[in-house]
Amino acid sequence: QQSPVLRVHACGGRPVSAGLRLSSAYLMCKAQYQEVEAPEQQPSRAKASASPTQQGVVDKVKVARLRALGLQPGDIVQGAVIGIQSYGVFLNLDGATALLNVWQISHDTVTEKDMHAIFKIGDTVKALVLSVDVKAAKVDLSTKVLEATPGDMMRNKKLVFDGAERMADEYSRREVARQDGQVEAKKQRLLDSGIQAGDVLQGNVLWTQTFGAFLELSGNFQGSVQSLLHISNISHTLVKDANPLFEIGDAVKVLVMSTDLKAGTLVLSTKLLEPSPGDMLRDKQLVFDKAEERGAAWRAAALAASERRRKRNAPVEIKAGDVVQGTVVWSRGFGALIDLGRVQTFMHVRHISHAHVSDASTVLFPGEKIKALVLYNNLETNMLELSTKRLEASPGDMLRDKQFVFDHAEETALATGIKEGAAAVKRKEEKAKRVLAMGLKEGALVQATVLSTSFAQTILDLGGGLEGLLLVHRVSEDFVEGKQMVSLFKKGDSIKAIVYSLDSQHERVMLSTKHLEATPGDMRRDPQMVYAGAEAKVAACELKHKNILYQKNVRKDLRRKTVLLAVQKDNAASQAVNQDRVPDEKELQNRQRLEALGIKEGALVSGSVQSVQADGVTVDLGDGMTGRLHHSHIDSEEPLKTGDQLQVLVLACNAKRMTVQLGTKQLKAIAVRTPVTVT
């Protein structure tokens, strides 16, 4: 009534003139998407006047029934015919109603008379599920896709139902191939068009939905490309419905935000073309007139942002020990931010000079060119640690003459690096020699003299030029505060400690006193008592360690002997039971057969692999007799194959059940087995 154009979404969204007579196909399609029940299930006038609450309950029941079935597109279902209409057949699927549309019955034309000839009320029908809408409680079916040749449903429907599963698989493969072909065609069409992010394209509106408008785009390429302008990309102002903004056939201009060649899709936007937020709602033509100008500005901004991301994410080719030049961006009391061109990094105030610097802003000024030594570079995060302190020829040069430090930065860094590297290597070599000369080993008790103490550690003299390090967390089992650390270890004190680690990475020997405590906290209460009992504690620890190893070995031997005794006891009990039991005639025959083949426990027999399973193999022992070789009893790295010749050991045989258990792993143990005396 409001527009001369009628949108028929059920028929593919093509516009139909209001003055034209609707076709019978559209009427059937319309009937499909309405709430139409089978004639037997159509509600009476009294029921039709039921309250909305009652109808909602009915709808919930339908939804619950359909959800319980768990149907998916492509499934084969079986149901009974409960109604026949001119537009299709209704089936009952375990309480849920499904529709088989007339154009989904056969590839041939099917009339209402044909439907009544093919289907009868109560007939059982097999069909393929095309679509499932659980919220609307609707299921669309098809028998057309199950036909091997067009018209089979009209000639012999039983033949169609018998081959339903096979034809459903073929249909699924064809659908997958068709969808893949559509995606490939879209990808190729997009690739041939040469459309790139930032292009401004002109197009026409094909149809609209609440969530956006479908456009047919054209440009400097052959053909056209169809894509969606989503509602979220129409304007900076919130748009709740795209239908009022566009009419079918409207000319629009859009900006390509991105392209997805894998899916063959575009992301379009008019929001980015707006001179000011909301212009698409106020004056669309203004937006389209300035589209090229806004598009060029967006491309320039996107290119600049991409370049910034590339520079930010690219690894900085700077390694520790390099001298870099940069500009001070800003300086504060705690440090300064240095711009190195591709990356900005922070230099702490403690790295400015060997002399004390209370405020970095008094030494480094914004815009000043400086040189610094790279102490550390994390290639993953591009985080660098810089220092000008290491470039000082003498302590305090950064405060007296910064320019002199920067001018001689490379020379100083080279000399400092060589000197420090050589010194570190020399210190490690000397440490190794001294440790070897003193005969130190981990767990040994040493006596040392305190050289210096801080809240976190104590440095000790072990003699012979070797130093030890006692960290605060290795002083006592109880928590030790920094102040207590200073009071416990004073310069010149003589203490006893255990060598905790001789790791070559540390220049000092790592020590510990908490392992000398008889009870946790003794080092805090009375260190002298701990030192007095140090030798006894170390000896007790060594004895305890030996006892632990001894107890482990004793328990291991005891477990082994217990297992052997239990096995012997079980074997003796089973033999006694077998001797008392009188075998039947079949068991006697089986025993004779096994004896004739030489199969008994402990016997060595030959055979060939008859079959291979996941948990082992079946071995043919001859005369129709087979044995089982479990994979846990196979001593072979190469996998066994059918026909392989084997020499196996009989582990067990049961004449009553006629089963034989074999093994090859035990053959290796026979050669090295020694007698075991059990007491």
Secondary structure, 3 states (H helix, E strand, C coil): CCCCEEECHHHCCCEEECCCCCCHHHHHHHHHCCCCCCHHHCCCHHHHCCCHHHHHHHHHHHHHHHHHHCCCCCCEEEEEEEEEECCEEEEEECCEEEEEEHHHCCCCCCCHHHHHHHCCCCCEEEEEEEEEECCCCEEEEECHHHCCCCCHHHHCHHHHHHCHHHHHHHHHHHHHHHHHHHHHHHHHHHHHHCCCCCCEEEEEEEEEECCEEEEEEECCCCCCEEEEEEHHHCCCCCCCCCCCCCCCCCEEEEEEEEEECCCCEEEEECHHHCCCCCHHHHCHHHHHHCHHHHHHHHHHHHHHHHHHHHHHHCCCCCCCCCEEEEEEEEECCCEEEEECCCCEEEEEHHHCCCCCCCCHHHCCCCCCEEEEEEEEEECCCCEEEEECHHHCCCCCHHHHCHHHHHHCHHHHHHHHHHHHHHHHHHHHHHHHHHHHHHCCCCCCEEEEEEEEECCCEEEEEEECCEEEEEEHHHCCCCCCCHHHHHHHCCCCCEEEEEEEECCCCCCCEEEECHHHCCCCCHHHHCHHHHHHCHHHHHHHHHHHHHHHHHHHHHHHHHHHHHHHHHHHHHHHHHHHHHHHCCCCHHHHHHHHHHHHHCCCCCCEEEEEEEEEECCEEEEEEECCEEEEEEHHHCCCCCCCCCCCEEEEEEEEEECCCCEEEEECHHHHHHHHCCCCCCC
